[in-house]
Amino acid sequence: MNDKSPFSSIAHSEIKSDESSVSYPLLAALLRDQGLPLKGKYTTKEVADIFEVTARAIQERMHDGRLPYRDLPGRARFLAADLEEYLRGSRQDRRKDKAKRVPSR
């Protein structure tokens, strides 16, 4: 197949099957825990299943800019790289959260 799509190389070249060379360690760990395969692209429903939320919750995150997505052919909207980026940005430092809180009196 001679696909000239800029996304075609991502789906095939960046995702490795053995865990020692996974390009998306956070996504791979999440999928492994759920017994799901690492793929190059995902639909809204698949992402909802991965994060164990409703498709509507994913749509809300898409529309308010919290979850990066693409206008891909077919129903796929998310690349593995987008989900990895989202997971990396989701980390919260509990120490910073505590420092921001003002004690109530």
Helices and strands as residue ranges (DSSP letters): H 8-9, I 10-14, G 19-21, H 25-34, E 41-43, H 44-51, H 55-63, E 76-79, H 80-89, H 94-100
